[in-house]
Amino acid sequence: MKGKKLLITLAASAVLFAGCGLKSGETIIKVNDTNITQAQFDKMFEKQVGNSMISQLGINIKDSKNTFLYNLIKERVVNELIVKALLDEEIAKRDITVANKDVEDAIKEIVDKVGSKEQLNNILKKNGISANQFKADLKEEIKMKKLAKELGSSDVSDSEAQKFYNDNAAKFKYPDRVRASHILISANPAEIAEIVKSDPKNKDLTEEQIQAKVTEEMNAKKAKADKLLAQAKADTTQFAKLAKENSDDTTTAVKGGDLGFFAAQEMVPEFSKAAFALRPNSVSGVVQTQFGYHIIFVTDRMAAGQEPFEKVKNEIKGYLANQKQLQLVDNLVESMKKNAKVEFVNKDYDPSTIRADIQKQIKEGAPEGAQPQQGQAPAQQPVKK
């Protein structure tokens, strides 16, 4: 990780523990006085699978040939549910609560980091996370932070931050970057074809006629892009206004099309090639990508270098403080586990049983299912990767 990407990673706290079939209300595990149900297991299991590479690769985790992967995730989910039950017990004992204002303040802080509420919503959408789930996860994170605060200090000194910076200097290096704005006229032939086919009045069209309509629409969008290009080149001071009024990239349109600084590898190849070929204060021709037609206006360039310590000090402190909080909670969990009464009501969820199954599969030469199913591939990335 380099440059801004690393800083975002350092500044963002991971959600420590997430939430919380047969008979959904059936108790499968008891942790002290807490019952863990089949429904809770199913919910966390599906969430973990959905947020992993397994889902992106199109692997059916419930297929019998993928039992090895299923059991690996099953054991992890069981352990996390036990940990969550123990921590919820401790949080209740300490009367730790999270008010709506705590959640709203946390959301505002995240919005400030990502740039806008719209950008946050786009990130959530791309990762398949609903607004309600995001708030629920954030509430759990705030609880854990409050608990960690009661367990001990997580303050980070300037000298600790400086040491981290010195020890990880390479992580703060960044490649050549440009700053650019763009106007996007969305134009994807496959999407246009689907729109044409979905119109009832086109139900009798032949494939050739459908393609003719697609070509006509693509030509119209290209003509619109050409017209905007002429206006942008005639007066570059009006580029932001043109972007606000015409760009189909709604996230950047509100900012006059500004994409900020980016490295070549952060954009799709056609976009990067055009942007990095321009000098500051110059406009590209019409650039076509999988997303449509772009007009790019480069406003600045920055040679490769390294972020100075003072610029990243606060982000490093935030990251190190988060690591200290995690360690405080980890220490508490280990202590609680030693004194907890855990009963596996359903023996299928006993980690020793799950591990025995895993070992058996290893001996039999198991693990299969780590390849994407035929005809499936990882999802395409948007313009900015």
N, C-alpha and C positions, 0 to 999 in steps of 0.2 A: 504494500500500500504506500502511496506517495502523496505528498502535497495535501490538497484540500480533502481528498478522499479519506486520508488517515485522520485528519482533524475531525471530520464528521464522525468517524468511527470512535475516536477517543471521547468526543463530547457526548455521544449518545449512550445512555445506560441500557444494558440488556434487561429485558423483563426476567426477573430471577426465577419465578415459578408461575406457570400458567394453570389455568383453571379447572377445573373446578376450581336386536340382540336377544337373545335369551330374555330373561326377565330383567328389565332395566332397573327395577328397584331392589333387586336381590343383592344382599351384602356379600362381597367376595373377600374382603379383608377388614379386620378390626384393629384399630390403632388406639390403645388405651380405651377411651370411651367414644371414639369416633368410628362410625361405619363408612367404609368406602364401597360404593355400589358399582354394579356392572355398568350402569349408565355413565358414571363418572369416568370409569376406565375407557369406555368406548369413545366418549367425547375427547379425552386427552389423546388417545391413540390416533383418532382420525385427524386431529389437529397437527400432531407431530408428522404424520405421513404426508398431509397436505402441504406442510411447509418445508418438506425435504426434497432432495434431488430425486427420490423415488417417484414422487408425483410427476415431476418434470420429465423424467425418462419414460413415463407411461407404464410403469411396472404395477401389475395388479398384486398387491401385497397379500391378498387373501387366496391367491392361486396356490394350490398344494405344492407346486415346484418352488415357491418362494417362502417355504416354512422357516428356513434359516433366518432370513431377514425379518420375518414376522416375529420370531422369538427374540431376536436382538432388541427390537423396538419394544416388545412386550415387557421384557425385563426392565428396560429403562423407564417405561411408563409406570410400572408397579413401584419402583424405587422413588420416582418423583411424587407419586400420589401419597406414599408413606411420609415422605419429607414434608409435603404440603400439609398433611393432617397434623403433624407434630408442630409445625410453625404456626398454623391457625390456632392450635391449642395455646401456644405461648403468647400469641398476639391477643387472644381473648383474655388470658390471665393478666396481661399487662394493660388491658383496656385501651388498646391502640385502635383508633378509628381514623377513617379518611373522609373528610367532608367534600361536598361537590366542588367547593372553591379550590381545594387542593388539586383536584383533577383538572379543573379549568386552567389553573395557573401552570400546571405541567404541560398541558396542551399548548398554551400560549408560548411557553419556552421552546417547545419543539417547532412550532410554526415559525418563530423567529429564526431558528437555525436552518430550516429548509427553504425559507423564503416567503411562503404564503400559505394560507389555509387551503387554497386550491391545489397547490403543489403537494401538500400533505395528503389530501384526499386522493390525488393521482397515485402517490406512492402506496397507499393502502389498497387501492383498487388493483394495482399491478401485482400486489402480493396476496390478493384474495382475502383481505382482512376487512371485515365490516366495521363501521364506526362504533357500534355497540361493543364488539369484541375488543377493539382497540382501547376503548375507555375502561373495559373490565380488566384488561391486562395492565393498563397504566395504574389502575387502582391497586392491583396486587403489588406492583413495583413500589408504589409510594408506601404501602404498608411495610414492605421489607426494608425500605430506607429508614422509616421511622423506628423499626425494630433495631436495625443496625446502630442507629444513633444512640439508643438506650444501652447498647452492649459495650460501647467504647468509642473513643475518638477516631475519626477517619481524616483528621486534618493532614494536609500535605504541605511541607515547607518548600521554600524556593530552592533550597539545596537538593531536596529529593527530586524536584522537577528538573533541575539542571542536570543531575546525574542521569535521569532517564533520557533526557535529550542527548547527552553526550554518548550514552551507551547505544542509542538507537538512531544515530545521526542519519544513516542511510534512509530511514523511513520518512524523513522530512525533506528529502530531495524531490524535485519535480522536473519534468522534461520541458521542452519548448512548449509554450502555450500561446494561444491567441484569444482575444476577446472579440466576440462577434454578435451581431443581431441578425435575425432572419425573418422573412415573411414566408409562410408555408401556405400553398394552395393544395389541399389534400386531393390526391388523385391516385387511386389504386384500382387497376383494371378489374381485378377479381372482386373487389367490394362493389364496384359499379355494376358489374354483371349480376351480382346477387340482388342488388336493388332493382335492376331492370326485371329480373325473373320474378321477384316478389310482388310486382305490380299486376293485379288481376287482368288489366286490359292488355297485358303482354303475353298472356298464357298460350296464345297460338303462334307466337313467333318462333321461327326456326333458329338454330344455333348461329347461323350466318347473320340473320337479322339482329340477333342479340349483340353479336360482336360489332356490327355496324353502329348500333346505338352506343356501345362502349367507346368505340373510336371517336364518335361524334362528341361524346361528353369529355373524353380526354383532350381532344382538340380545343374544346371550349375552355377547359381549365388552363391549357397551355397558353391560349390567347390572353386569358386574364393575367397570367403570370408575366407574359411579354409586355403587356400594357403597364403593369405595376413596375416592372424593371425599367422601362423608359422614364417613368415618373421619378423613380429613385435615383437614377443616374443624372437626371436633369437638376435635381436639388437634393443632395444627401442630407441636408438639415431637416428634411421632411420625412426621413426614413421611419423614425419612431411613430409619427402620426399615421403613415401608411400601414405600418405593422398593426397598430392598435385597431385600425378600421377594417383591415382586410385579412390578417393572418388567421389561418385555421388552427394554429397552435395556441390555444387559448391560455395556456399556462404562461407563455412568454409574451403574448400579445399585449397583456395589461402592462407589461414593462417595456413597451416599445420594441418588442422582439428580442430583447437582450438575453443572451445565453450565458453571460459571464465569461470568465476564462476557462478554457478547456484544452486538454492535450489531444493529440491526433487520435489516439486509440479510444477516446471517449465517444467518438461519433462514428456513424456509418462511413465506410471508405469514400464514397463519392462526395459526401459533405466535407470531410476532412481535407481531401485533396484540393477541393476548390478554395476552402477557407485558408489553408496554409500557403496557397500560391499568391494570396493577396497582400498588398501593403496596407498599413493603417489608412483609414479614411477612403477606402476604395470598395466598389461594389462588384460582385461576381456577375456572370451571366445567369441564365435560368439553369439551375442544377436539379437534375431528376434523381430521386432516390425511391425506395420502396414506399415512402410515405407520400410522395407527390412531388410538386415543383417548389424549389426553394430559391429565394433571392437572398444572398448573404452580404452583409455589410460588416467588414472587419474594422474595428475601432482602435485596437491596440494589440501589441505583441509583447511577449515576455520570454526572455532567454531562459534556458534551463538554469536551475540554481537550487538553493536550500532556504527554507523558511527560517528566519532568525528566531532565536530562543524567545525573545520578548513577545513576539507575535503569537507564539503557540503556547506560552507558559500556562495560561489559564485553562486551555483545553487539556494539557498534560495533567495539570492538577486535578481537573474533573475526572479524568480517566483513573489516575492513581487513587483518588478518594473512593471511587467506585470499587476498585480492586480491594481496598481495605475493608469496605462494607461487606463485600462478598466473603472475605476471609472471616470476618466476625460472625456472620451468619453460618458459614460452614462449620466453624468451631462449635457454635451452639448446637447445630444439628447433630454433629458427632457425639456430643455429650448427651443429648436427648435420646439418641438411638440406643445408647448403652442402658438407659433406665426405662425404655419404653416397653410396653407389653403389646406385641404384634402377633395377631392370630390370623392365619390364612384359612378362612372359612372354606373357600374353594381352593383345594390343593393345586389346581392348575395354575394358580397365580403365585405359588410359592417360588421365590427366585431359585431355590435349590432344584426344584423340579424343572424349571425353565432352562437352567444351566445344564442339567443332565441331558435334556433334549438337544441342546445346542452341541454338546460334546458328542452325542450320538450321531448327529448329522455330520459333524466334522470327520468322524471316523469313517462314515459312509461316503465321504467325498462330496458332501452336499454343496457348499453354497452355490446355487444357481440363481438366475433371475436378476443379475445386475446389469443386464443389457436392455435398451429400450425395445419395446415390441415393434415388429415390422410395421413400417409406414408411419412411425411416430418419431418426432424429433423435439429437442428443446425449443421452447418458444422463442420467437424472434425478439430482439431488443428494439426499443424505440430509438429515435434519433440519437439522444444522449444516452450512452450505455450506463 
